[in-house]
Amino acid sequence: MPGSLAVHLVGRDDQVAAVADGIEEGPGSPGRLTMFTGARGVGKTTLLNAVDDVALEHGWLFVDETATGGLMAGSTST
């Protein structure tokens, strides 16, 4: 069962700024590929939501998808 989302993002300014830098730098930027990992409850989803906001502010689309069997087949079919 998923936990609840945090109301405030604390201590993650550097990670959010790194993603914003990657978006602003454009293609080829090392910050454009980002992976958030960690134990349950450390704030991965909250951080992802903050990055979602940054992407939208820069005019990007944001896709939120859970990896399940058949994900790629469903994403590429028309």
C-alpha positions as CSV (number, residue, x, y, z in Angstrom):
1,M,0.0,0.0,0.0
2,P,1.5,3.3,-1.0
3,G,2.3,5.9,1.6
4,S,1.1,9.5,1.7
5,L,2.8,12.3,-0.1
6,A,4.8,14.9,1.8
7,V,3.4,18.4,1.9
8,H,6.9,20.0,1.8
9,L,10.1,19.0,0.1
10,V,13.0,19.5,2.5
11,G,16.7,19.2,1.7
12,R,16.3,18.3,-1.9
13,D,17.0,21.7,-3.5
14,D,20.3,20.4,-5.1
15,Q,18.6,17.5,-6.8
16,V,15.8,19.7,-8.1
17,A,18.3,22.3,-9.3
18,A,20.3,19.6,-11.1
19,V,17.3,18.5,-13.1
20,A,16.4,22.1,-13.9
21,D,19.9,22.6,-15.1
22,G,19.7,19.6,-17.4
23,I,16.4,20.8,-18.8
24,E,17.8,24.3,-19.5
25,E,21.1,23.0,-21.0
26,G,19.2,20.9,-23.5
27,P,20.2,17.9,-25.6
28,G,23.5,16.3,-24.5
29,S,23.3,17.6,-20.9
30,P,24.3,14.9,-18.4
31,G,21.5,16.1,-16.2
32,R,18.8,15.1,-18.6
33,L,18.9,11.5,-17.5
34,T,18.0,11.2,-13.8
35,M,17.1,8.2,-11.7
36,F,15.8,8.4,-8.2
37,T,16.4,5.4,-6.0
38,G,16.1,4.7,-2.3
39,A,14.3,2.8,0.4
40,R,10.5,3.1,0.8
41,G,9.5,6.4,2.5
42,V,12.6,8.5,1.7
43,G,10.8,10.9,-0.6
44,K,11.3,9.6,-4.1
45,T,7.7,10.3,-5.2
46,T,7.7,13.7,-3.6
47,L,11.0,14.6,-5.3
48,L,9.6,13.3,-8.6
49,N,6.5,15.6,-8.2
50,A,8.8,18.6,-7.6
51,V,10.7,17.7,-10.8
52,D,7.4,17.4,-12.6
53,D,6.7,21.0,-11.7
54,V,10.1,22.1,-13.0
55,A,9.6,20.4,-16.3
56,L,6.1,21.9,-16.7
57,E,7.5,25.4,-15.9
58,H,10.0,25.0,-18.7
59,G,7.3,23.9,-21.2
60,W,8.0,20.2,-21.2
61,L,5.5,17.5,-21.0
62,F,5.7,15.1,-18.1
63,V,4.6,11.5,-18.3
64,D,3.9,9.6,-15.1
65,E,3.8,5.9,-15.7
66,T,4.3,2.8,-13.5
67,A,6.5,0.1,-15.0
68,T,4.4,-2.9,-15.6
69,G,4.5,-5.9,-18.0
70,G,3.7,-4.7,-21.5
71,L,4.5,-1.0,-20.8
72,M,6.6,-0.5,-23.8
73,A,4.3,-2.3,-26.2
74,G,1.4,-0.2,-25.0
75,S,3.5,3.0,-25.2
76,T,4.5,2.4,-28.8
77,S,1.3,1.1,-30.3
78,T,-1.1,3.4,-32.2
